[in-house]
Structure formats: C-alpha cells, structure tokens
Amino acid sequence: MLTALLQFVFGVVTSILGALLILRAWLYYWALSPRHPLVELARRTTDWLVVPLGKLMRPKRGWDWPSLVGALVVAFVSVLLHRVIGGLPATPVGLLIAPFAMMARWVLEMISWGAIIWAVISCVSPQNPMGYTIEMLLRPFLTPIRRILPTFGRIDLSPLVLIVIANALLIVVVPFSRGFVLL
C-alpha cells in the first residue's frame, strides 16, 4: 500500500513537472511575452532545472532545447523510479522507449486538458485573454479538425473531437510510457 501511494505521489509530481517543461518549450516556440502569466508560471517552476541545462545548450530555431531535454530527463527518472518502486523489471528497450512515450503522454494530456479548459472559458467568459492564449496554443491541433468538421451556427465541436482523439492516442501511448514493451 505504501509503494502504491509513493508511486501515485511521485507520478503526479513528475507529470506536473514534465508537463510544465513541455509547456515552457511550447510557449517559447510561440514567443509569448515573458510577462504572460503562463510563461511566468512555467519559468518560475522549472528554472531550477532549465537554467543549468541552458548553460550546456542554447535554444535553436525556435525550440527551447533545455526545456525539452529537461522534460526527457524527468521522464527517464520517472519511468526508472516507477519500475524500481513497483519492483518491475526494466528492459533496455523499455527504458529507451518509455521516456519518449512519457513525453508524448504529457503532450496528449496537456492537449486534452487545454481543450477542456478552453471550451469552458470560451463559454463562460468569451472575452477572457487567457482563452485567446489557450486557443492560440491549441490552434495547430484544432485547425485540421476545423477543416473537416463543419460548424453548427456558433457551436464549434472541434475541441470535443480533439479531446476524443487525444484520449484515443493516450490509450496507445500509456502502456509504452510505463515501460511495458514486449522486447
């Protein structure tokens, strides 16, 4: 029971940290203002890891490599410790694939939660600036769906479809993110 609780707490902490690192990289890609609340949140919670990595590598071509490498390190540590705490074997192939699958899992979870939050904000407070920011961050994923799916008056069903697609992909990604690889 203690190991299950430890795995749960550790999983929540590493998932939040990993998601914030990926969010930081995504916000850097979109070149949001350093004063934006999301940028400040991501920066303040991840500077302790990204700043030292930033001394080893620099962002290039619009990608915040220190944040992405930090997310990969957190994913690797998360997978390794889950295997150790749970007493499960850690295969080399599983340890190679699982951190990347964990990062993909965090991205898909952020997309799903972002779409839910954006849908709620756009219904409750359409003029909210945070709603615009979240929609801008989700636009690359929503645009292909909007091309295919017709709108019904002012009702946009693309966030719902995006949530369904992200969660369907999570069904495939989650076992790999836990290191369950048959090789």
C-alpha positions as CSV (number, residue, x, y, z in Angstrom):
1,M,0.0,0.0,0.0
2,L,2.8,2.4,0.8
3,T,4.5,1.6,-2.5
4,A,1.3,2.4,-4.4
5,L,0.9,5.7,-2.5
6,L,4.6,6.5,-3.2
7,Q,4.1,5.7,-6.9
8,F,1.0,7.8,-7.1
9,V,2.6,10.9,-5.4
10,F,5.8,10.5,-7.5
11,G,3.8,10.1,-10.7
12,V,1.7,13.3,-10.0
13,V,4.8,15.4,-9.2
14,T,6.8,14.2,-12.2
15,S,3.8,14.6,-14.5
16,I,3.2,18.1,-13.4
17,L,6.9,19.0,-13.7
18,G,7.2,17.3,-17.1
19,A,4.1,19.0,-18.4
20,L,5.4,22.4,-17.2
21,L,8.7,21.8,-19.0
22,I,6.9,20.9,-22.3
23,L,4.6,23.9,-21.8
24,R,7.6,26.1,-21.3
25,A,9.1,24.9,-24.6
26,W,5.8,25.3,-26.4
27,L,5.4,28.9,-25.0
28,Y,8.9,29.7,-26.1
29,Y,8.1,28.4,-29.6
30,W,5.1,30.8,-29.8
31,A,7.3,33.6,-28.4
32,L,4.8,34.7,-25.8
33,S,5.7,37.7,-23.7
34,P,7.8,36.9,-20.7
35,R,5.2,38.8,-18.6
36,H,2.4,36.4,-19.6
37,P,1.0,34.5,-16.6
38,L,1.5,31.1,-18.3
39,V,5.1,32.0,-19.2
40,E,5.8,33.2,-15.6
41,L,4.3,30.0,-14.1
42,A,6.3,27.7,-16.4
43,R,9.5,29.7,-15.9
44,R,9.3,30.0,-12.1
45,T,8.6,26.4,-11.6
46,T,11.2,25.0,-13.9
47,D,14.1,27.5,-13.8
48,W,15.9,25.3,-11.3
49,L,16.3,22.6,-14.0
50,V,16.3,24.6,-17.2
51,V,18.9,27.3,-16.2
52,P,21.7,24.7,-15.6
53,L,20.8,22.9,-18.8
54,G,20.7,26.2,-20.6
55,K,24.4,26.6,-19.8
56,L,25.1,23.4,-21.7
57,M,22.9,24.1,-24.7
58,R,21.0,27.0,-26.2
59,P,17.6,27.3,-27.8
60,K,17.9,27.0,-31.5
61,R,15.5,27.5,-34.4
62,G,12.6,28.4,-32.2
63,W,12.9,25.4,-30.0
64,D,13.7,25.6,-26.3
65,W,16.1,22.6,-26.1
66,P,17.0,23.0,-22.4
67,S,13.3,22.6,-21.5
68,L,12.8,19.6,-23.8
69,V,15.9,17.9,-22.6
70,G,14.8,18.6,-19.0
71,A,11.4,17.0,-19.8
72,L,13.2,14.0,-21.2
73,V,15.4,13.7,-18.0
74,V,12.3,14.0,-15.8
75,A,10.6,11.3,-18.0
76,F,13.5,9.0,-17.7
77,V,13.8,9.4,-14.0
78,S,10.0,8.9,-13.6
79,V,10.0,5.7,-15.7
80,L,13.1,4.3,-13.9
81,L,11.8,5.0,-10.4
82,H,8.3,3.6,-11.2
83,R,9.9,0.4,-12.3
84,V,12.2,0.3,-9.2
85,I,9.4,1.2,-6.7
86,G,7.0,-1.2,-8.3
87,G,9.5,-4.0,-8.3
88,L,9.0,-4.4,-12.1
89,P,11.8,-5.4,-14.5
90,A,13.3,-2.7,-16.6
91,T,14.2,-3.9,-20.0
92,P,16.7,-1.8,-22.0
93,V,14.3,-1.4,-24.9
94,G,11.5,-0.4,-22.5
95,L,13.8,2.2,-20.8
96,L,14.7,3.6,-24.2
97,I,11.1,3.9,-25.5
98,A,9.3,4.8,-22.2
99,P,10.7,8.3,-21.6
100,F,9.7,9.4,-25.1
101,A,6.3,7.8,-24.7
102,M,6.0,9.6,-21.3
103,M,6.7,12.9,-23.0
104,A,4.1,12.1,-25.7
105,R,1.7,11.2,-22.9
106,W,2.3,14.6,-21.2
107,V,1.7,16.4,-24.5
108,L,-1.6,14.5,-25.1
109,E,-2.8,15.1,-21.6
110,M,-2.0,18.8,-21.9
111,I,-3.8,19.0,-25.3
112,S,-6.8,17.3,-23.8
113,W,-6.9,19.4,-20.6
114,G,-6.2,22.6,-22.6
115,A,-9.1,21.9,-24.9
116,I,-11.4,21.3,-21.9
117,I,-10.3,24.5,-20.2
118,W,-10.5,26.5,-23.4
119,A,-14.1,25.2,-24.1
120,V,-15.2,26.2,-20.6
121,I,-13.5,29.6,-20.7
122,S,-15.0,30.4,-24.1
123,C,-18.5,29.5,-22.9
124,V,-18.2,31.3,-19.5
125,S,-16.1,34.3,-20.4
126,P,-15.6,34.6,-24.2
127,Q,-13.5,37.8,-23.9
128,N,-11.1,36.4,-21.4
129,P,-7.5,36.9,-22.6
130,M,-6.4,33.5,-21.2
131,G,-9.0,31.9,-23.5
132,Y,-7.3,33.5,-26.5
133,T,-3.9,32.3,-25.4
134,I,-5.1,28.7,-24.9
135,E,-6.8,28.8,-28.3
136,M,-3.7,30.1,-29.9
137,L,-1.6,27.2,-28.3
138,L,-4.2,24.7,-29.5
139,R,-4.7,26.1,-33.0
140,P,-2.2,23.8,-34.7
141,F,-4.2,20.8,-33.5
142,L,-7.7,22.4,-34.0
143,T,-7.2,23.7,-37.5
144,P,-7.1,20.3,-39.3
145,I,-10.2,19.3,-37.4
146,R,-12.0,22.5,-38.3
147,R,-11.2,22.0,-42.0
148,I,-13.0,18.6,-41.9
149,L,-15.7,19.2,-39.3
150,P,-18.5,21.7,-40.2
151,T,-19.6,24.3,-37.6
152,F,-23.1,24.3,-36.4
153,G,-24.0,28.0,-36.2
154,R,-21.7,29.4,-33.5
155,I,-21.1,26.0,-32.0
156,D,-17.5,24.7,-32.6
157,L,-17.2,21.0,-32.0
158,S,-13.5,20.8,-32.8
159,P,-12.4,20.9,-29.2
160,L,-14.6,17.9,-28.4
161,V,-13.1,16.0,-31.4
162,L,-9.6,17.0,-30.3
163,I,-10.3,15.6,-26.8
164,V,-11.5,12.3,-28.2
165,I,-8.5,12.0,-30.5
166,A,-6.0,12.9,-27.7
167,N,-7.6,10.4,-25.3
168,A,-7.7,7.7,-28.0
169,L,-4.0,8.2,-28.6
170,L,-3.4,8.1,-24.8
171,I,-4.8,4.5,-24.8
172,V,-2.0,3.5,-27.1
173,V,0.8,5.7,-25.5
174,V,0.2,5.0,-21.8
175,P,1.4,1.3,-21.7
176,F,4.6,2.4,-23.5
177,S,5.1,5.3,-21.1
178,R,5.0,2.8,-18.2
179,G,7.8,0.7,-19.8
180,F,5.5,-2.2,-20.9
181,V,7.4,-3.2,-24.0
182,L,7.5,-6.8,-25.0
183,L,11.0,-6.7,-26.4
